[in-house]
Amino acid sequence: MAVFGGYESELVAMAESSRARIEAVAEMAEGTERRALKDAVEASIASAKELLEQMELEVASSARTERAALTARLRARKDEISALQKDLRQAFTQPRRGDQTPPELGTEAAEQRARLLATSER
């Protein structure tokens, strides 16, 4: 149970750090720094999933009397990580204030898109 608690506290710290980064991604303008921050959050989420797997092993090897409580805590942490993934997707796909182009398009791609639209309107 002590090992599970250690994993859980590490997971909570990862989640808090990821949430702060997700909020930063949502506010940043398009660019390489934004992409790098998104990649860092994705890596953190991947590490959190590995930690969840370790927690699952701890639950499986725990005494029956503790298993129900540990399973509930594990489920809550899994839900938290799933919510982080969803928040990251939303933060990266939502247009920021003043953004006219879709978020997945950079400046160069936006210019090309505008040229294609202008050509197709003729």
MARVEXFI-8035 format. One line per 8 residues: for each residue x, y, z of N, C-alpha, C. Coordinates in pm, whole numbers, plus 50000, padded with zeros to 5 digits. Atoms other than C-alpha are relative to their C-alpha. Example, Ala and Ser with C-alpha at 12.3 -4.5 7.8 and 13.67 -1.06 7.14 Angstrom:
BEGIN
50089/49881/50000/51230/49550/50780/50090/50120/50000 ~ 49918/49881/49994/51367/49894/50714/49923/50109/50073
//
This chain:
BEGIN
50083/49881/50000/50000/50000/50000/50088/50125/50000 ~ 49911/49884/49996/50292/50235/50069/50056/50028/49862 ~ 49949/49982/50136/50428/50176/49718/49893/50065/49914 ~ 50111/49942/50075/50085/50254/49571/49987/50148/50032 ~ 50008/49860/49959/50074/50578/49770/50110/50085/49939 ~ 49889/49930/50064/50415/50677/49637/49974/50024/49853 ~ 50035/49985/50141/50304/50610/49281/49890/50105/49983 ~ 50112/49907/50010/49986/50805/49343/50045/50144/50018
49954/49863/49979/50164/51111/49478/50084/50048/49882 ~ 49922/49965/50120/50404/51104/49181/49906/50032/49884 ~ 50099/49979/50106/50105/51079/48946/49928/50133/50018 ~ 50066/49873/49972/49934/51374/49115/50091/50117/49960 ~ 49904/49895/50037/50248/51585/49070/50010/50013/49848 ~ 49996/49998/50147/50266/51487/48701/49875/50066/49943 ~ 50126/49946/50049/49901/51574/48652/49994/50152/50021 ~ 50001/49856/49973/49938/51917/48815/50093/50073/49904
49905/49940/50093/50243/51995/48604/49943/50002/49857 ~ 50060/50008/50134/50066/51879/48288/49886/50098/49984 ~ 50113/49906/50008/49757/52084/48367/50051/50143/49981 ~ 49944/49866/50015/49968/52399/48404/50055/50020/49859 ~ 49947/49991/50137/50140/52327/48073/49888/50009/49897 ~ 50114/49996/50093/49807/52265/47900/49940/50140/49997 ~ 50052/49864/49995/49684/52603/48018/50093/50095/49924 ~ 49905/49917/50073/50002/52759/47878/49987/49978/49849
50015/50031/50142/49955/52581/47543/49877/50071/49944 ~ 50124/49939/50046/49601/52716/47518/50017/50149/49973 ~ 49981/49856/50014/49727/53074/47549/50108/50039/49900 ~ 49886/49968/50086/50033/53050/47324/49957/50015/49854 ~ 50020/49986/50144/50045/53162/46963/50063/49879/49932 ~ 49948/50110/50079/50119/52909/46693/50151/50012/49986 ~ 49856/49995/50018/50485/52816/46669/50068/49877/50056 ~ 49923/50117/49957/50763/52575/46755/50001/49984/50152
50001/50008/49853/50760/52664/47125/49870/49934/50048 ~ 50130/50057/49965/50391/52575/47144/49999/49850/49971 ~ 49993/50142/50038/50451/52246/46963/50090/49924/50098 ~ 49909/50065/49905/50743/52165/47194/49932/49979/50135 ~ 50070/50012/49873/50529/52231/47499/49893/49891/49992 ~ 50100/50105/50020/50254/52009/47359/50067/49863/50003 ~ 49927/50127/49999/50508/51732/47296/50044/49962/50141 ~ 49959/50026/49861/50633/51766/47655/49881/49950/50082
50119/50044/49927/50279/51730/47788/49963/49858/49958 ~ 50030/50135/50047/50221/51425/47569/50096/49897/50061 ~ 49902/50090/49938/50541/51269/47704/49968/49979/50147 ~ 50037/50011/49859/50430/51343/48058/49878/49910/50018 ~ 50120/50085/49994/50093/51179/47991/50039/49855/49975 ~ 49953/50137/50026/50270/50874/47848/50068/49941/50124 ~ 49936/50044/49875/50481/50852/48166/49895/49970/50106 ~ 50108/50022/49902/50166/50884/48374/49928/49869/49972
50065/50127/50034/50010/50593/48185/50086/49881/50043 ~ 49911/50107/49952/50315/50380/48262/49990/49985/50151 ~ 50015/50002/49855/50280/50476/48625/49867/49935/50040 ~ 50129/50064/49974/49914/50373/48612/50011/49848/49988 ~ 49980/50144/50015/50024/50031/48488/50068/49941/50124 ~ 49935/50045/49878/50255/49999/48788/49902/49996/50117 ~ 50101/49995/49894/49970/50101/49014/49903/49882/49987 ~ 50087/50116/50022/49752/49830/48856/50064/49873/50054
49930/50117/49947/50017/49573/48941/49997/49998/50153 ~ 50006/49992/49854/50024/49697/49301/49861/49962/50052 ~ 50136/50034/49958/49646/49668/49323/49980/49848/49990 ~ 50016/50144/50019/49658/49314/49185/50075/49920/50107 ~ 49923/50075/49899/49921/49212/49441/49964/50038/50143 ~ 50038/49957/49864/49750/49379/49737/49903/49899/50063 ~ 50093/50087/49927/49545/49204/50004/49857/50031/49958 ~ 50140/49983/50040/49177/49152/49930/49930/50114/50075
50066/49898/49920/49075/49384/50209/50031/50141/49950 ~ 49960/49868/50050/49263/49675/50052/49964/50022/49854 ~ 50014/49993/50145/49189/49596/49690/49887/50091/49953 ~ 50113/49919/50043/48848/49766/49663/50032/50150/50010 ~ 49965/49858/49981/48974/50097/49802/50107/50044/49901 ~ 49893/49967/50095/49287/50089/49587/49948/50008/49857 ~ 50060/50000/50134/49084/50008/49277/49924/50130/49976 ~ 50075/49874/50014/48862/50311/49338/50096/50117/49981
49901/49892/50015/49165/50538/49380/50068/49993/49863 ~ 49940/50018/50131/49322/50392/49066/49906/50049/49890 ~ 50099/49956/50099/49003/50451/48868/49994/50153/49994 ~ 50004/49854/49996/48996/50815/48981/50122/50060/49930 ~ 49876/49951/50065/49358/50864/48865/49996/49977/49850 ~ 50014/50026/50144/49284/50701/48529/49908/50105/49936 ~ 50093/49898/50051/48991/50938/48483/50068/50136/49990 ~ 49928/49873/50000/49216/51231/48570/50094/50009/49880
49908/50001/50114/49472/51132/48305/49922/50008/49869 ~ 50084/49991/50119/49198/51081/48047/49950/50142/49979 ~ 50045/49861/50009/49067/51429/48125/50113/50091/49952 ~ 49884/49922/50047/49417/51570/48075/50020/49985/49850 ~ 49987/50022/50144/49437/51410/47731/49895/50078/49923 ~ 50110/49928/50065/49101/51556/47638/50026/50151/50003 ~ 49970/49856/49986/49200/51901/47768/50112/50042/49906 ~ 49890/49968/50090/49523/51890/47568/49951/50009/49856
50055/49995/50136/49337/51806/47248/49921/50128/49978 ~ 50081/49879/50012/49093/52090/47310/50087/50125/49998 ~ 49912/49882/49993/49367/52339/47399/50076/50018/49870 ~ 49920/49990/50122/49554/52257/47083/49914/50022/49876 ~ 50085/49984/50118/49257/52263/46847/49912/50123/50005 ~ 50083/49879/49990/49066/52564/46980/50076/50120/49947 ~ 49931/49878/50045/49145/52889/46801/50017/50096/50117 ~ 49975/49901/49897/49303/53147/47023/49941/50133/49959
50055/49868/50031/49176/53503/47044/50080/50067/49890 ~ 49934/49929/50108/49251/53696/46730/50056/49910/49893 ~ 49951/50095/50099/49343/53382/46540/49895/49983/49892 ~ 50092/50015/50111/49182/53376/46198/50017/49865/49931 ~ 49973/50126/50067/49342/53055/46075/49973/49885/50096 ~ 50015/50117/49913/49266/52708/46202/50131/49972/50074 ~ 49880/50015/49919/49512/52617/46481/50102/49902/49943 ~ 49903/50095/50051/49668/52329/46293/50081/50056/49884
49928/49939/50111/49781/52563/46015/50096/50106/50049 ~ 49903/49897/49968/50094/52770/46043/49983/50116/49903 ~ 50009/49882/50085/50151/53104/45871/50015/49964/49853 ~ 49975/50039/50139/50289/52949/45556/49882/49921/49944 ~ 50113/50080/50043/50007/52697/45535/49875/50086/49985 ~ 50116/49912/50008/49750/52970/45598/50005/50082/49871 ~ 49985/49923/50125/49889/53176/45308/49967/49912/49880 ~ 50029/50092/50110/49875/52874/45080/49851/49971/49993
50145/50024/49994/49519/52804/45191/49924/50118/49942 ~ 50066/49880/50052/49420/53163/45116/50014/50008/49849 ~ 49980/49999/50144/49573/53139/44767/49910/49897/49932 ~ 50085/50103/50057/49389/52815/44698/49853/50040/50000 ~ 50139/49954/49994/49060/52962/44812/49974/50111/49898 ~ 50015/49890/50097/49114/53273/44600/49994/49943/49858 ~ 49997/50061/50132/49193/53056/44297/49870/49925/49970 ~ 50122/50078/50022/48889/52833/44344/49876/50090/49988
50113/49907/50009/48659/53138/44372/49989/50061/49861 ~ 50001/49940/50135/48754/53255/44021/49916/49927/49905
//
